[in-house]
Structure formats: C-alpha cells, structure tokens
C-alpha cells in the first residue's frame, strides 16, 4: 500500500500580528503539529482570525515568522508560495462562496485554475466532493438558495477539491444550530481520519473544541496563554482558561442607581 | 494613505493584465468577460437609447426656439448633431453607465470583500483583479464607446424625426446638414472620450468597492462615493479632453 504523504507542521516564531497601531498578538511561538487537529481558542477579538489570515498568507506579520515544515512562509519565492497555496484548503466563516456562481462552479474553480483536466473529469471530481459533504443534489444551486450550514459544507467541499495537506477552518460552527454544528464537527473528524491532513480550527465553541481537538492553543490578552493536548487543557488551573471553560461571566459592578 | 495604496496596487495589477492580454488564459475567465459585456453593454441599450432620443428631441426644440428668430431653422441639424456627437453622447452614456454598471461594480466588490469572497479567491490562487476587475474594465472600455455610437445615432435620428414632424424641416435637409457639418474626427474624438470615461469609471468604482470594510452600511457609503467621484472625474476629464481637442484642432 502506498504510504500517505506526511502532512506539514505549521509553527510560528516570535510572531507579532495585527494592524498598524494595534498589535493583537505578540511574541507567539506556536506549533500546530502535522496530521493533527489543532484548535485555536480564545475570546472575541483576541486575534484568532487575524492569526489565521497570516497563516493563509493574506497579511504580513509585523514581526517574526510563520514556518511550514521549517520553510518561512514570507521568505518563499513565487513558485514555492504558489505550491504552498495549492496544498492548503480553507473554510471561511460563511463559506465565502462566490454568489454569482453555482455550487458546482464554485467547487470547480481551484481545479479550473490549477489543472488542465477536461470538463468531464472536473465534473466527476466536483460531484465526488459534493457527495462527500452531502450536497451532490445541489450542484446547480446558487449560494443564496442554500442554508448557512449547507454553505459551510459547500465551502468545505471547495476547500477539499485539491486534496490539500492542510485544512484551515475559521469558526466552522459559528451561527449554526447544534445539530448542524455537530454535523460539521463530525465531517471534520471524518475528513481527518480519511485524509490525515493537518487541520487547524479557529473557534470559541466549547462543544466543538472537546469533540474535535487533539491539540489546543489558547490566546488571551495578546499572548499565547496555553498550548498542549486536550487533557492538559481540561486539567489546567489557569484562571482565565477555567473561567472560559466553565462559561463564567466577568464580575461587573452595577451602577449605583440600579442597586 | 492606505486608500491610495489600494488604488496604486489596483492600477498596477490592471497594467499587468493589459500586458498579459494576449497570453493564454484559463477558459473560465471567459465566463466573466461575456457576463460583464452583456451586463454593461446589451442590457444598457434600452436606457441609453431612450435617454439619447429624448436628448435629441430636447436639443432640437431648444435650438429651434433660438434659430427661428434669425431665420436659420435648418441649422437645428448642426446644433443637434455637433452637441450630441462631440459632447452629450459620450457624457450622458458615461453618466448612465456610472449609475447602472459602476454602482453595481462597487456594490459587488464591496459585498465580496466583506463576505471574504475576495480572500477566498486569493487563497484558491486566483488573482481577484484579473478575475473580477479586469472583465469589468474590458466590458466598460469596449461597450461604452459602442453605446456612445448608438446614443449618437439614436439622438440625431430622434432630433431629425422631431424636426421633420414638429418644426417643418425635411428629413433630407436635416441629414444633409448633419453629414456636411460633421467630420469623422468628431465621431472619433467622442469615442476616445468614451473609452477614457470607461477606464476612470471602472478604476474609481472598483477601488471604492475594494476599500469596503465595515458591513452593509459601508457598501452603501462606498457605492455613493464611487458614483459621485466617477461623475466628478468624468466631467473633469471631459473638460480636459475637450480643451486639448480644441487646442489641437
């Protein structure tokens, strides 16, 4: 049997990310191990999605480096960067499907851009990936004719069409009902078992976290607060993480006139 | 400053598209080209023709009111044809396309920017400028001059019919006057103007669309800005092109 190619490890070295005048994460040294499902966890505005944008190469870090199997992402030449992009699949928050194209056309875009496959083969591959996420009957639908969960699954089909070695998901369960969210989580687990990809999920959904995570990174206050396995996370004594995991609100003093 | 950086990157990327115009492209880029040609060109013929016809008739009526006083009613044809071919044809067509297509370009790109569709294209490895903006530029630069020629024709014919029916001019006299007075250079300068307007409308509207950041309200704000800036730029360009034309010819 042919051995599956090893999925790459993504790591950061003294990384600082954010926008001019507003660095949201600094001095981050994170390792997202190859072939493992890693979850980046943190409250709103802690820099999770911004970190993901940097890993995707959509923004340049103000300091430090992002390494993909020890190759610096931002020191790659055009060809290397193109190869890196081809090896990555991304599920955006709302699927980010192009509204003017049908589901089938959306999923076929990466193949049309990067391969010279004929139309029949592309159609077969598109139907295969759509059936993987249970959307084959909707191949001719436009994104606005689908529900939020279906758009996410379609986004996943597009992310998988090039058989990526790395899958990055930005809040895959956000805005979904609990059953659909659980379906998306199960889909991520199935894909991981079937394809052995490096999967990075950005979320603040605790149910998702405990269902899919092997490795967890917690961001808070512009720094990496925790990095390790899911069991270590359960046992941590860190006050913020305990508050986060136990869903405890911050204590606020009510104004005098209210009391 | 950041907005100007986006503008300069957009212009730079569009220049790259110009230089690679004859290079082999993936077939699916053709979807976008033909969709935009239809949306900008074919779908605008009705409104452009209607407005051009009304303008031709209004011009004939206004000119007749003045020229009748000095007994030069036959010069209505000159007045209508020169004003439409040199000025109002390209200008009105450009303003109609700014409202119709330019606003749509801006709103489309702004919505795509906010819903991360443009980021998704980047990640897939598709250049969003080539895939989204270049077909719009191509459609505007090709279709605006063609629509201008249609507007010229419809405006002059409508002015002629109006003059024949209500002002007592014969169609023969009207069209003879038009042909004798107009030159190919006049038509050509209008077409060149239209192409220039097409470039500026596309660049401004797409630039504003790409600047969108903060949700639905920003889409509206950017679209308004795109239309206002485009119309301002069209009038400014028109002034400069007309001035240069006047000095050269």
Boltz contact constraints between the chains, C-beta under 6 A:
constraints:
  - contact:
      token1: [A, 56]
      token2: [B, 123]
      max_distance: 6.0
  - contact:
      token1: [A, 58]
      token2: [B, 119]
      max_distance: 6.0
  - contact:
      token1: [A, 58]
      token2: [B, 122]
      max_distance: 6.0
  - contact:
      token1: [A, 85]
      token2: [B, 125]
      max_distance: 6.0
  - contact:
      token1: [A, 90]
      token2: [B, 123]
      max_distance: 6.0
  - contact:
      token1: [A, 92]
      token2: [B, 116]
      max_distance: 6.0
  - contact:
      token1: [A, 92]
      token2: [B, 120]
      max_distance: 6.0
  - contact:
      token1: [A, 96]
      token2: [B, 116]
      max_distance: 6.0
  - contact:
      token1: [A, 96]
      token2: [B, 117]
      max_distance: 6.0
  - contact:
      token1: [A, 96]
      token2: [B, 120]
      max_distance: 6.0
  - contact:
      token1: [A, 98]
      token2: [B, 117]
      max_distance: 6.0
  - contact:
      token1: [A, 109]
      token2: [B, 124]
      max_distance: 6.0
  - contact:
      token1: [A, 110]
      token2: [B, 124]
      max_distance: 6.0
  - contact:
      token1: [A, 112]
      token2: [B, 26]
      max_distance: 6.0
  - contact:
      token1: [A, 112]
      token2: [B, 28]
      max_distance: 6.0
  - contact:
      token1: [A, 113]
      token2: [B, 125]
      max_distance: 6.0
  - contact:
      token1: [A, 113]
      token2: [B, 126]
      max_distance: 6.0
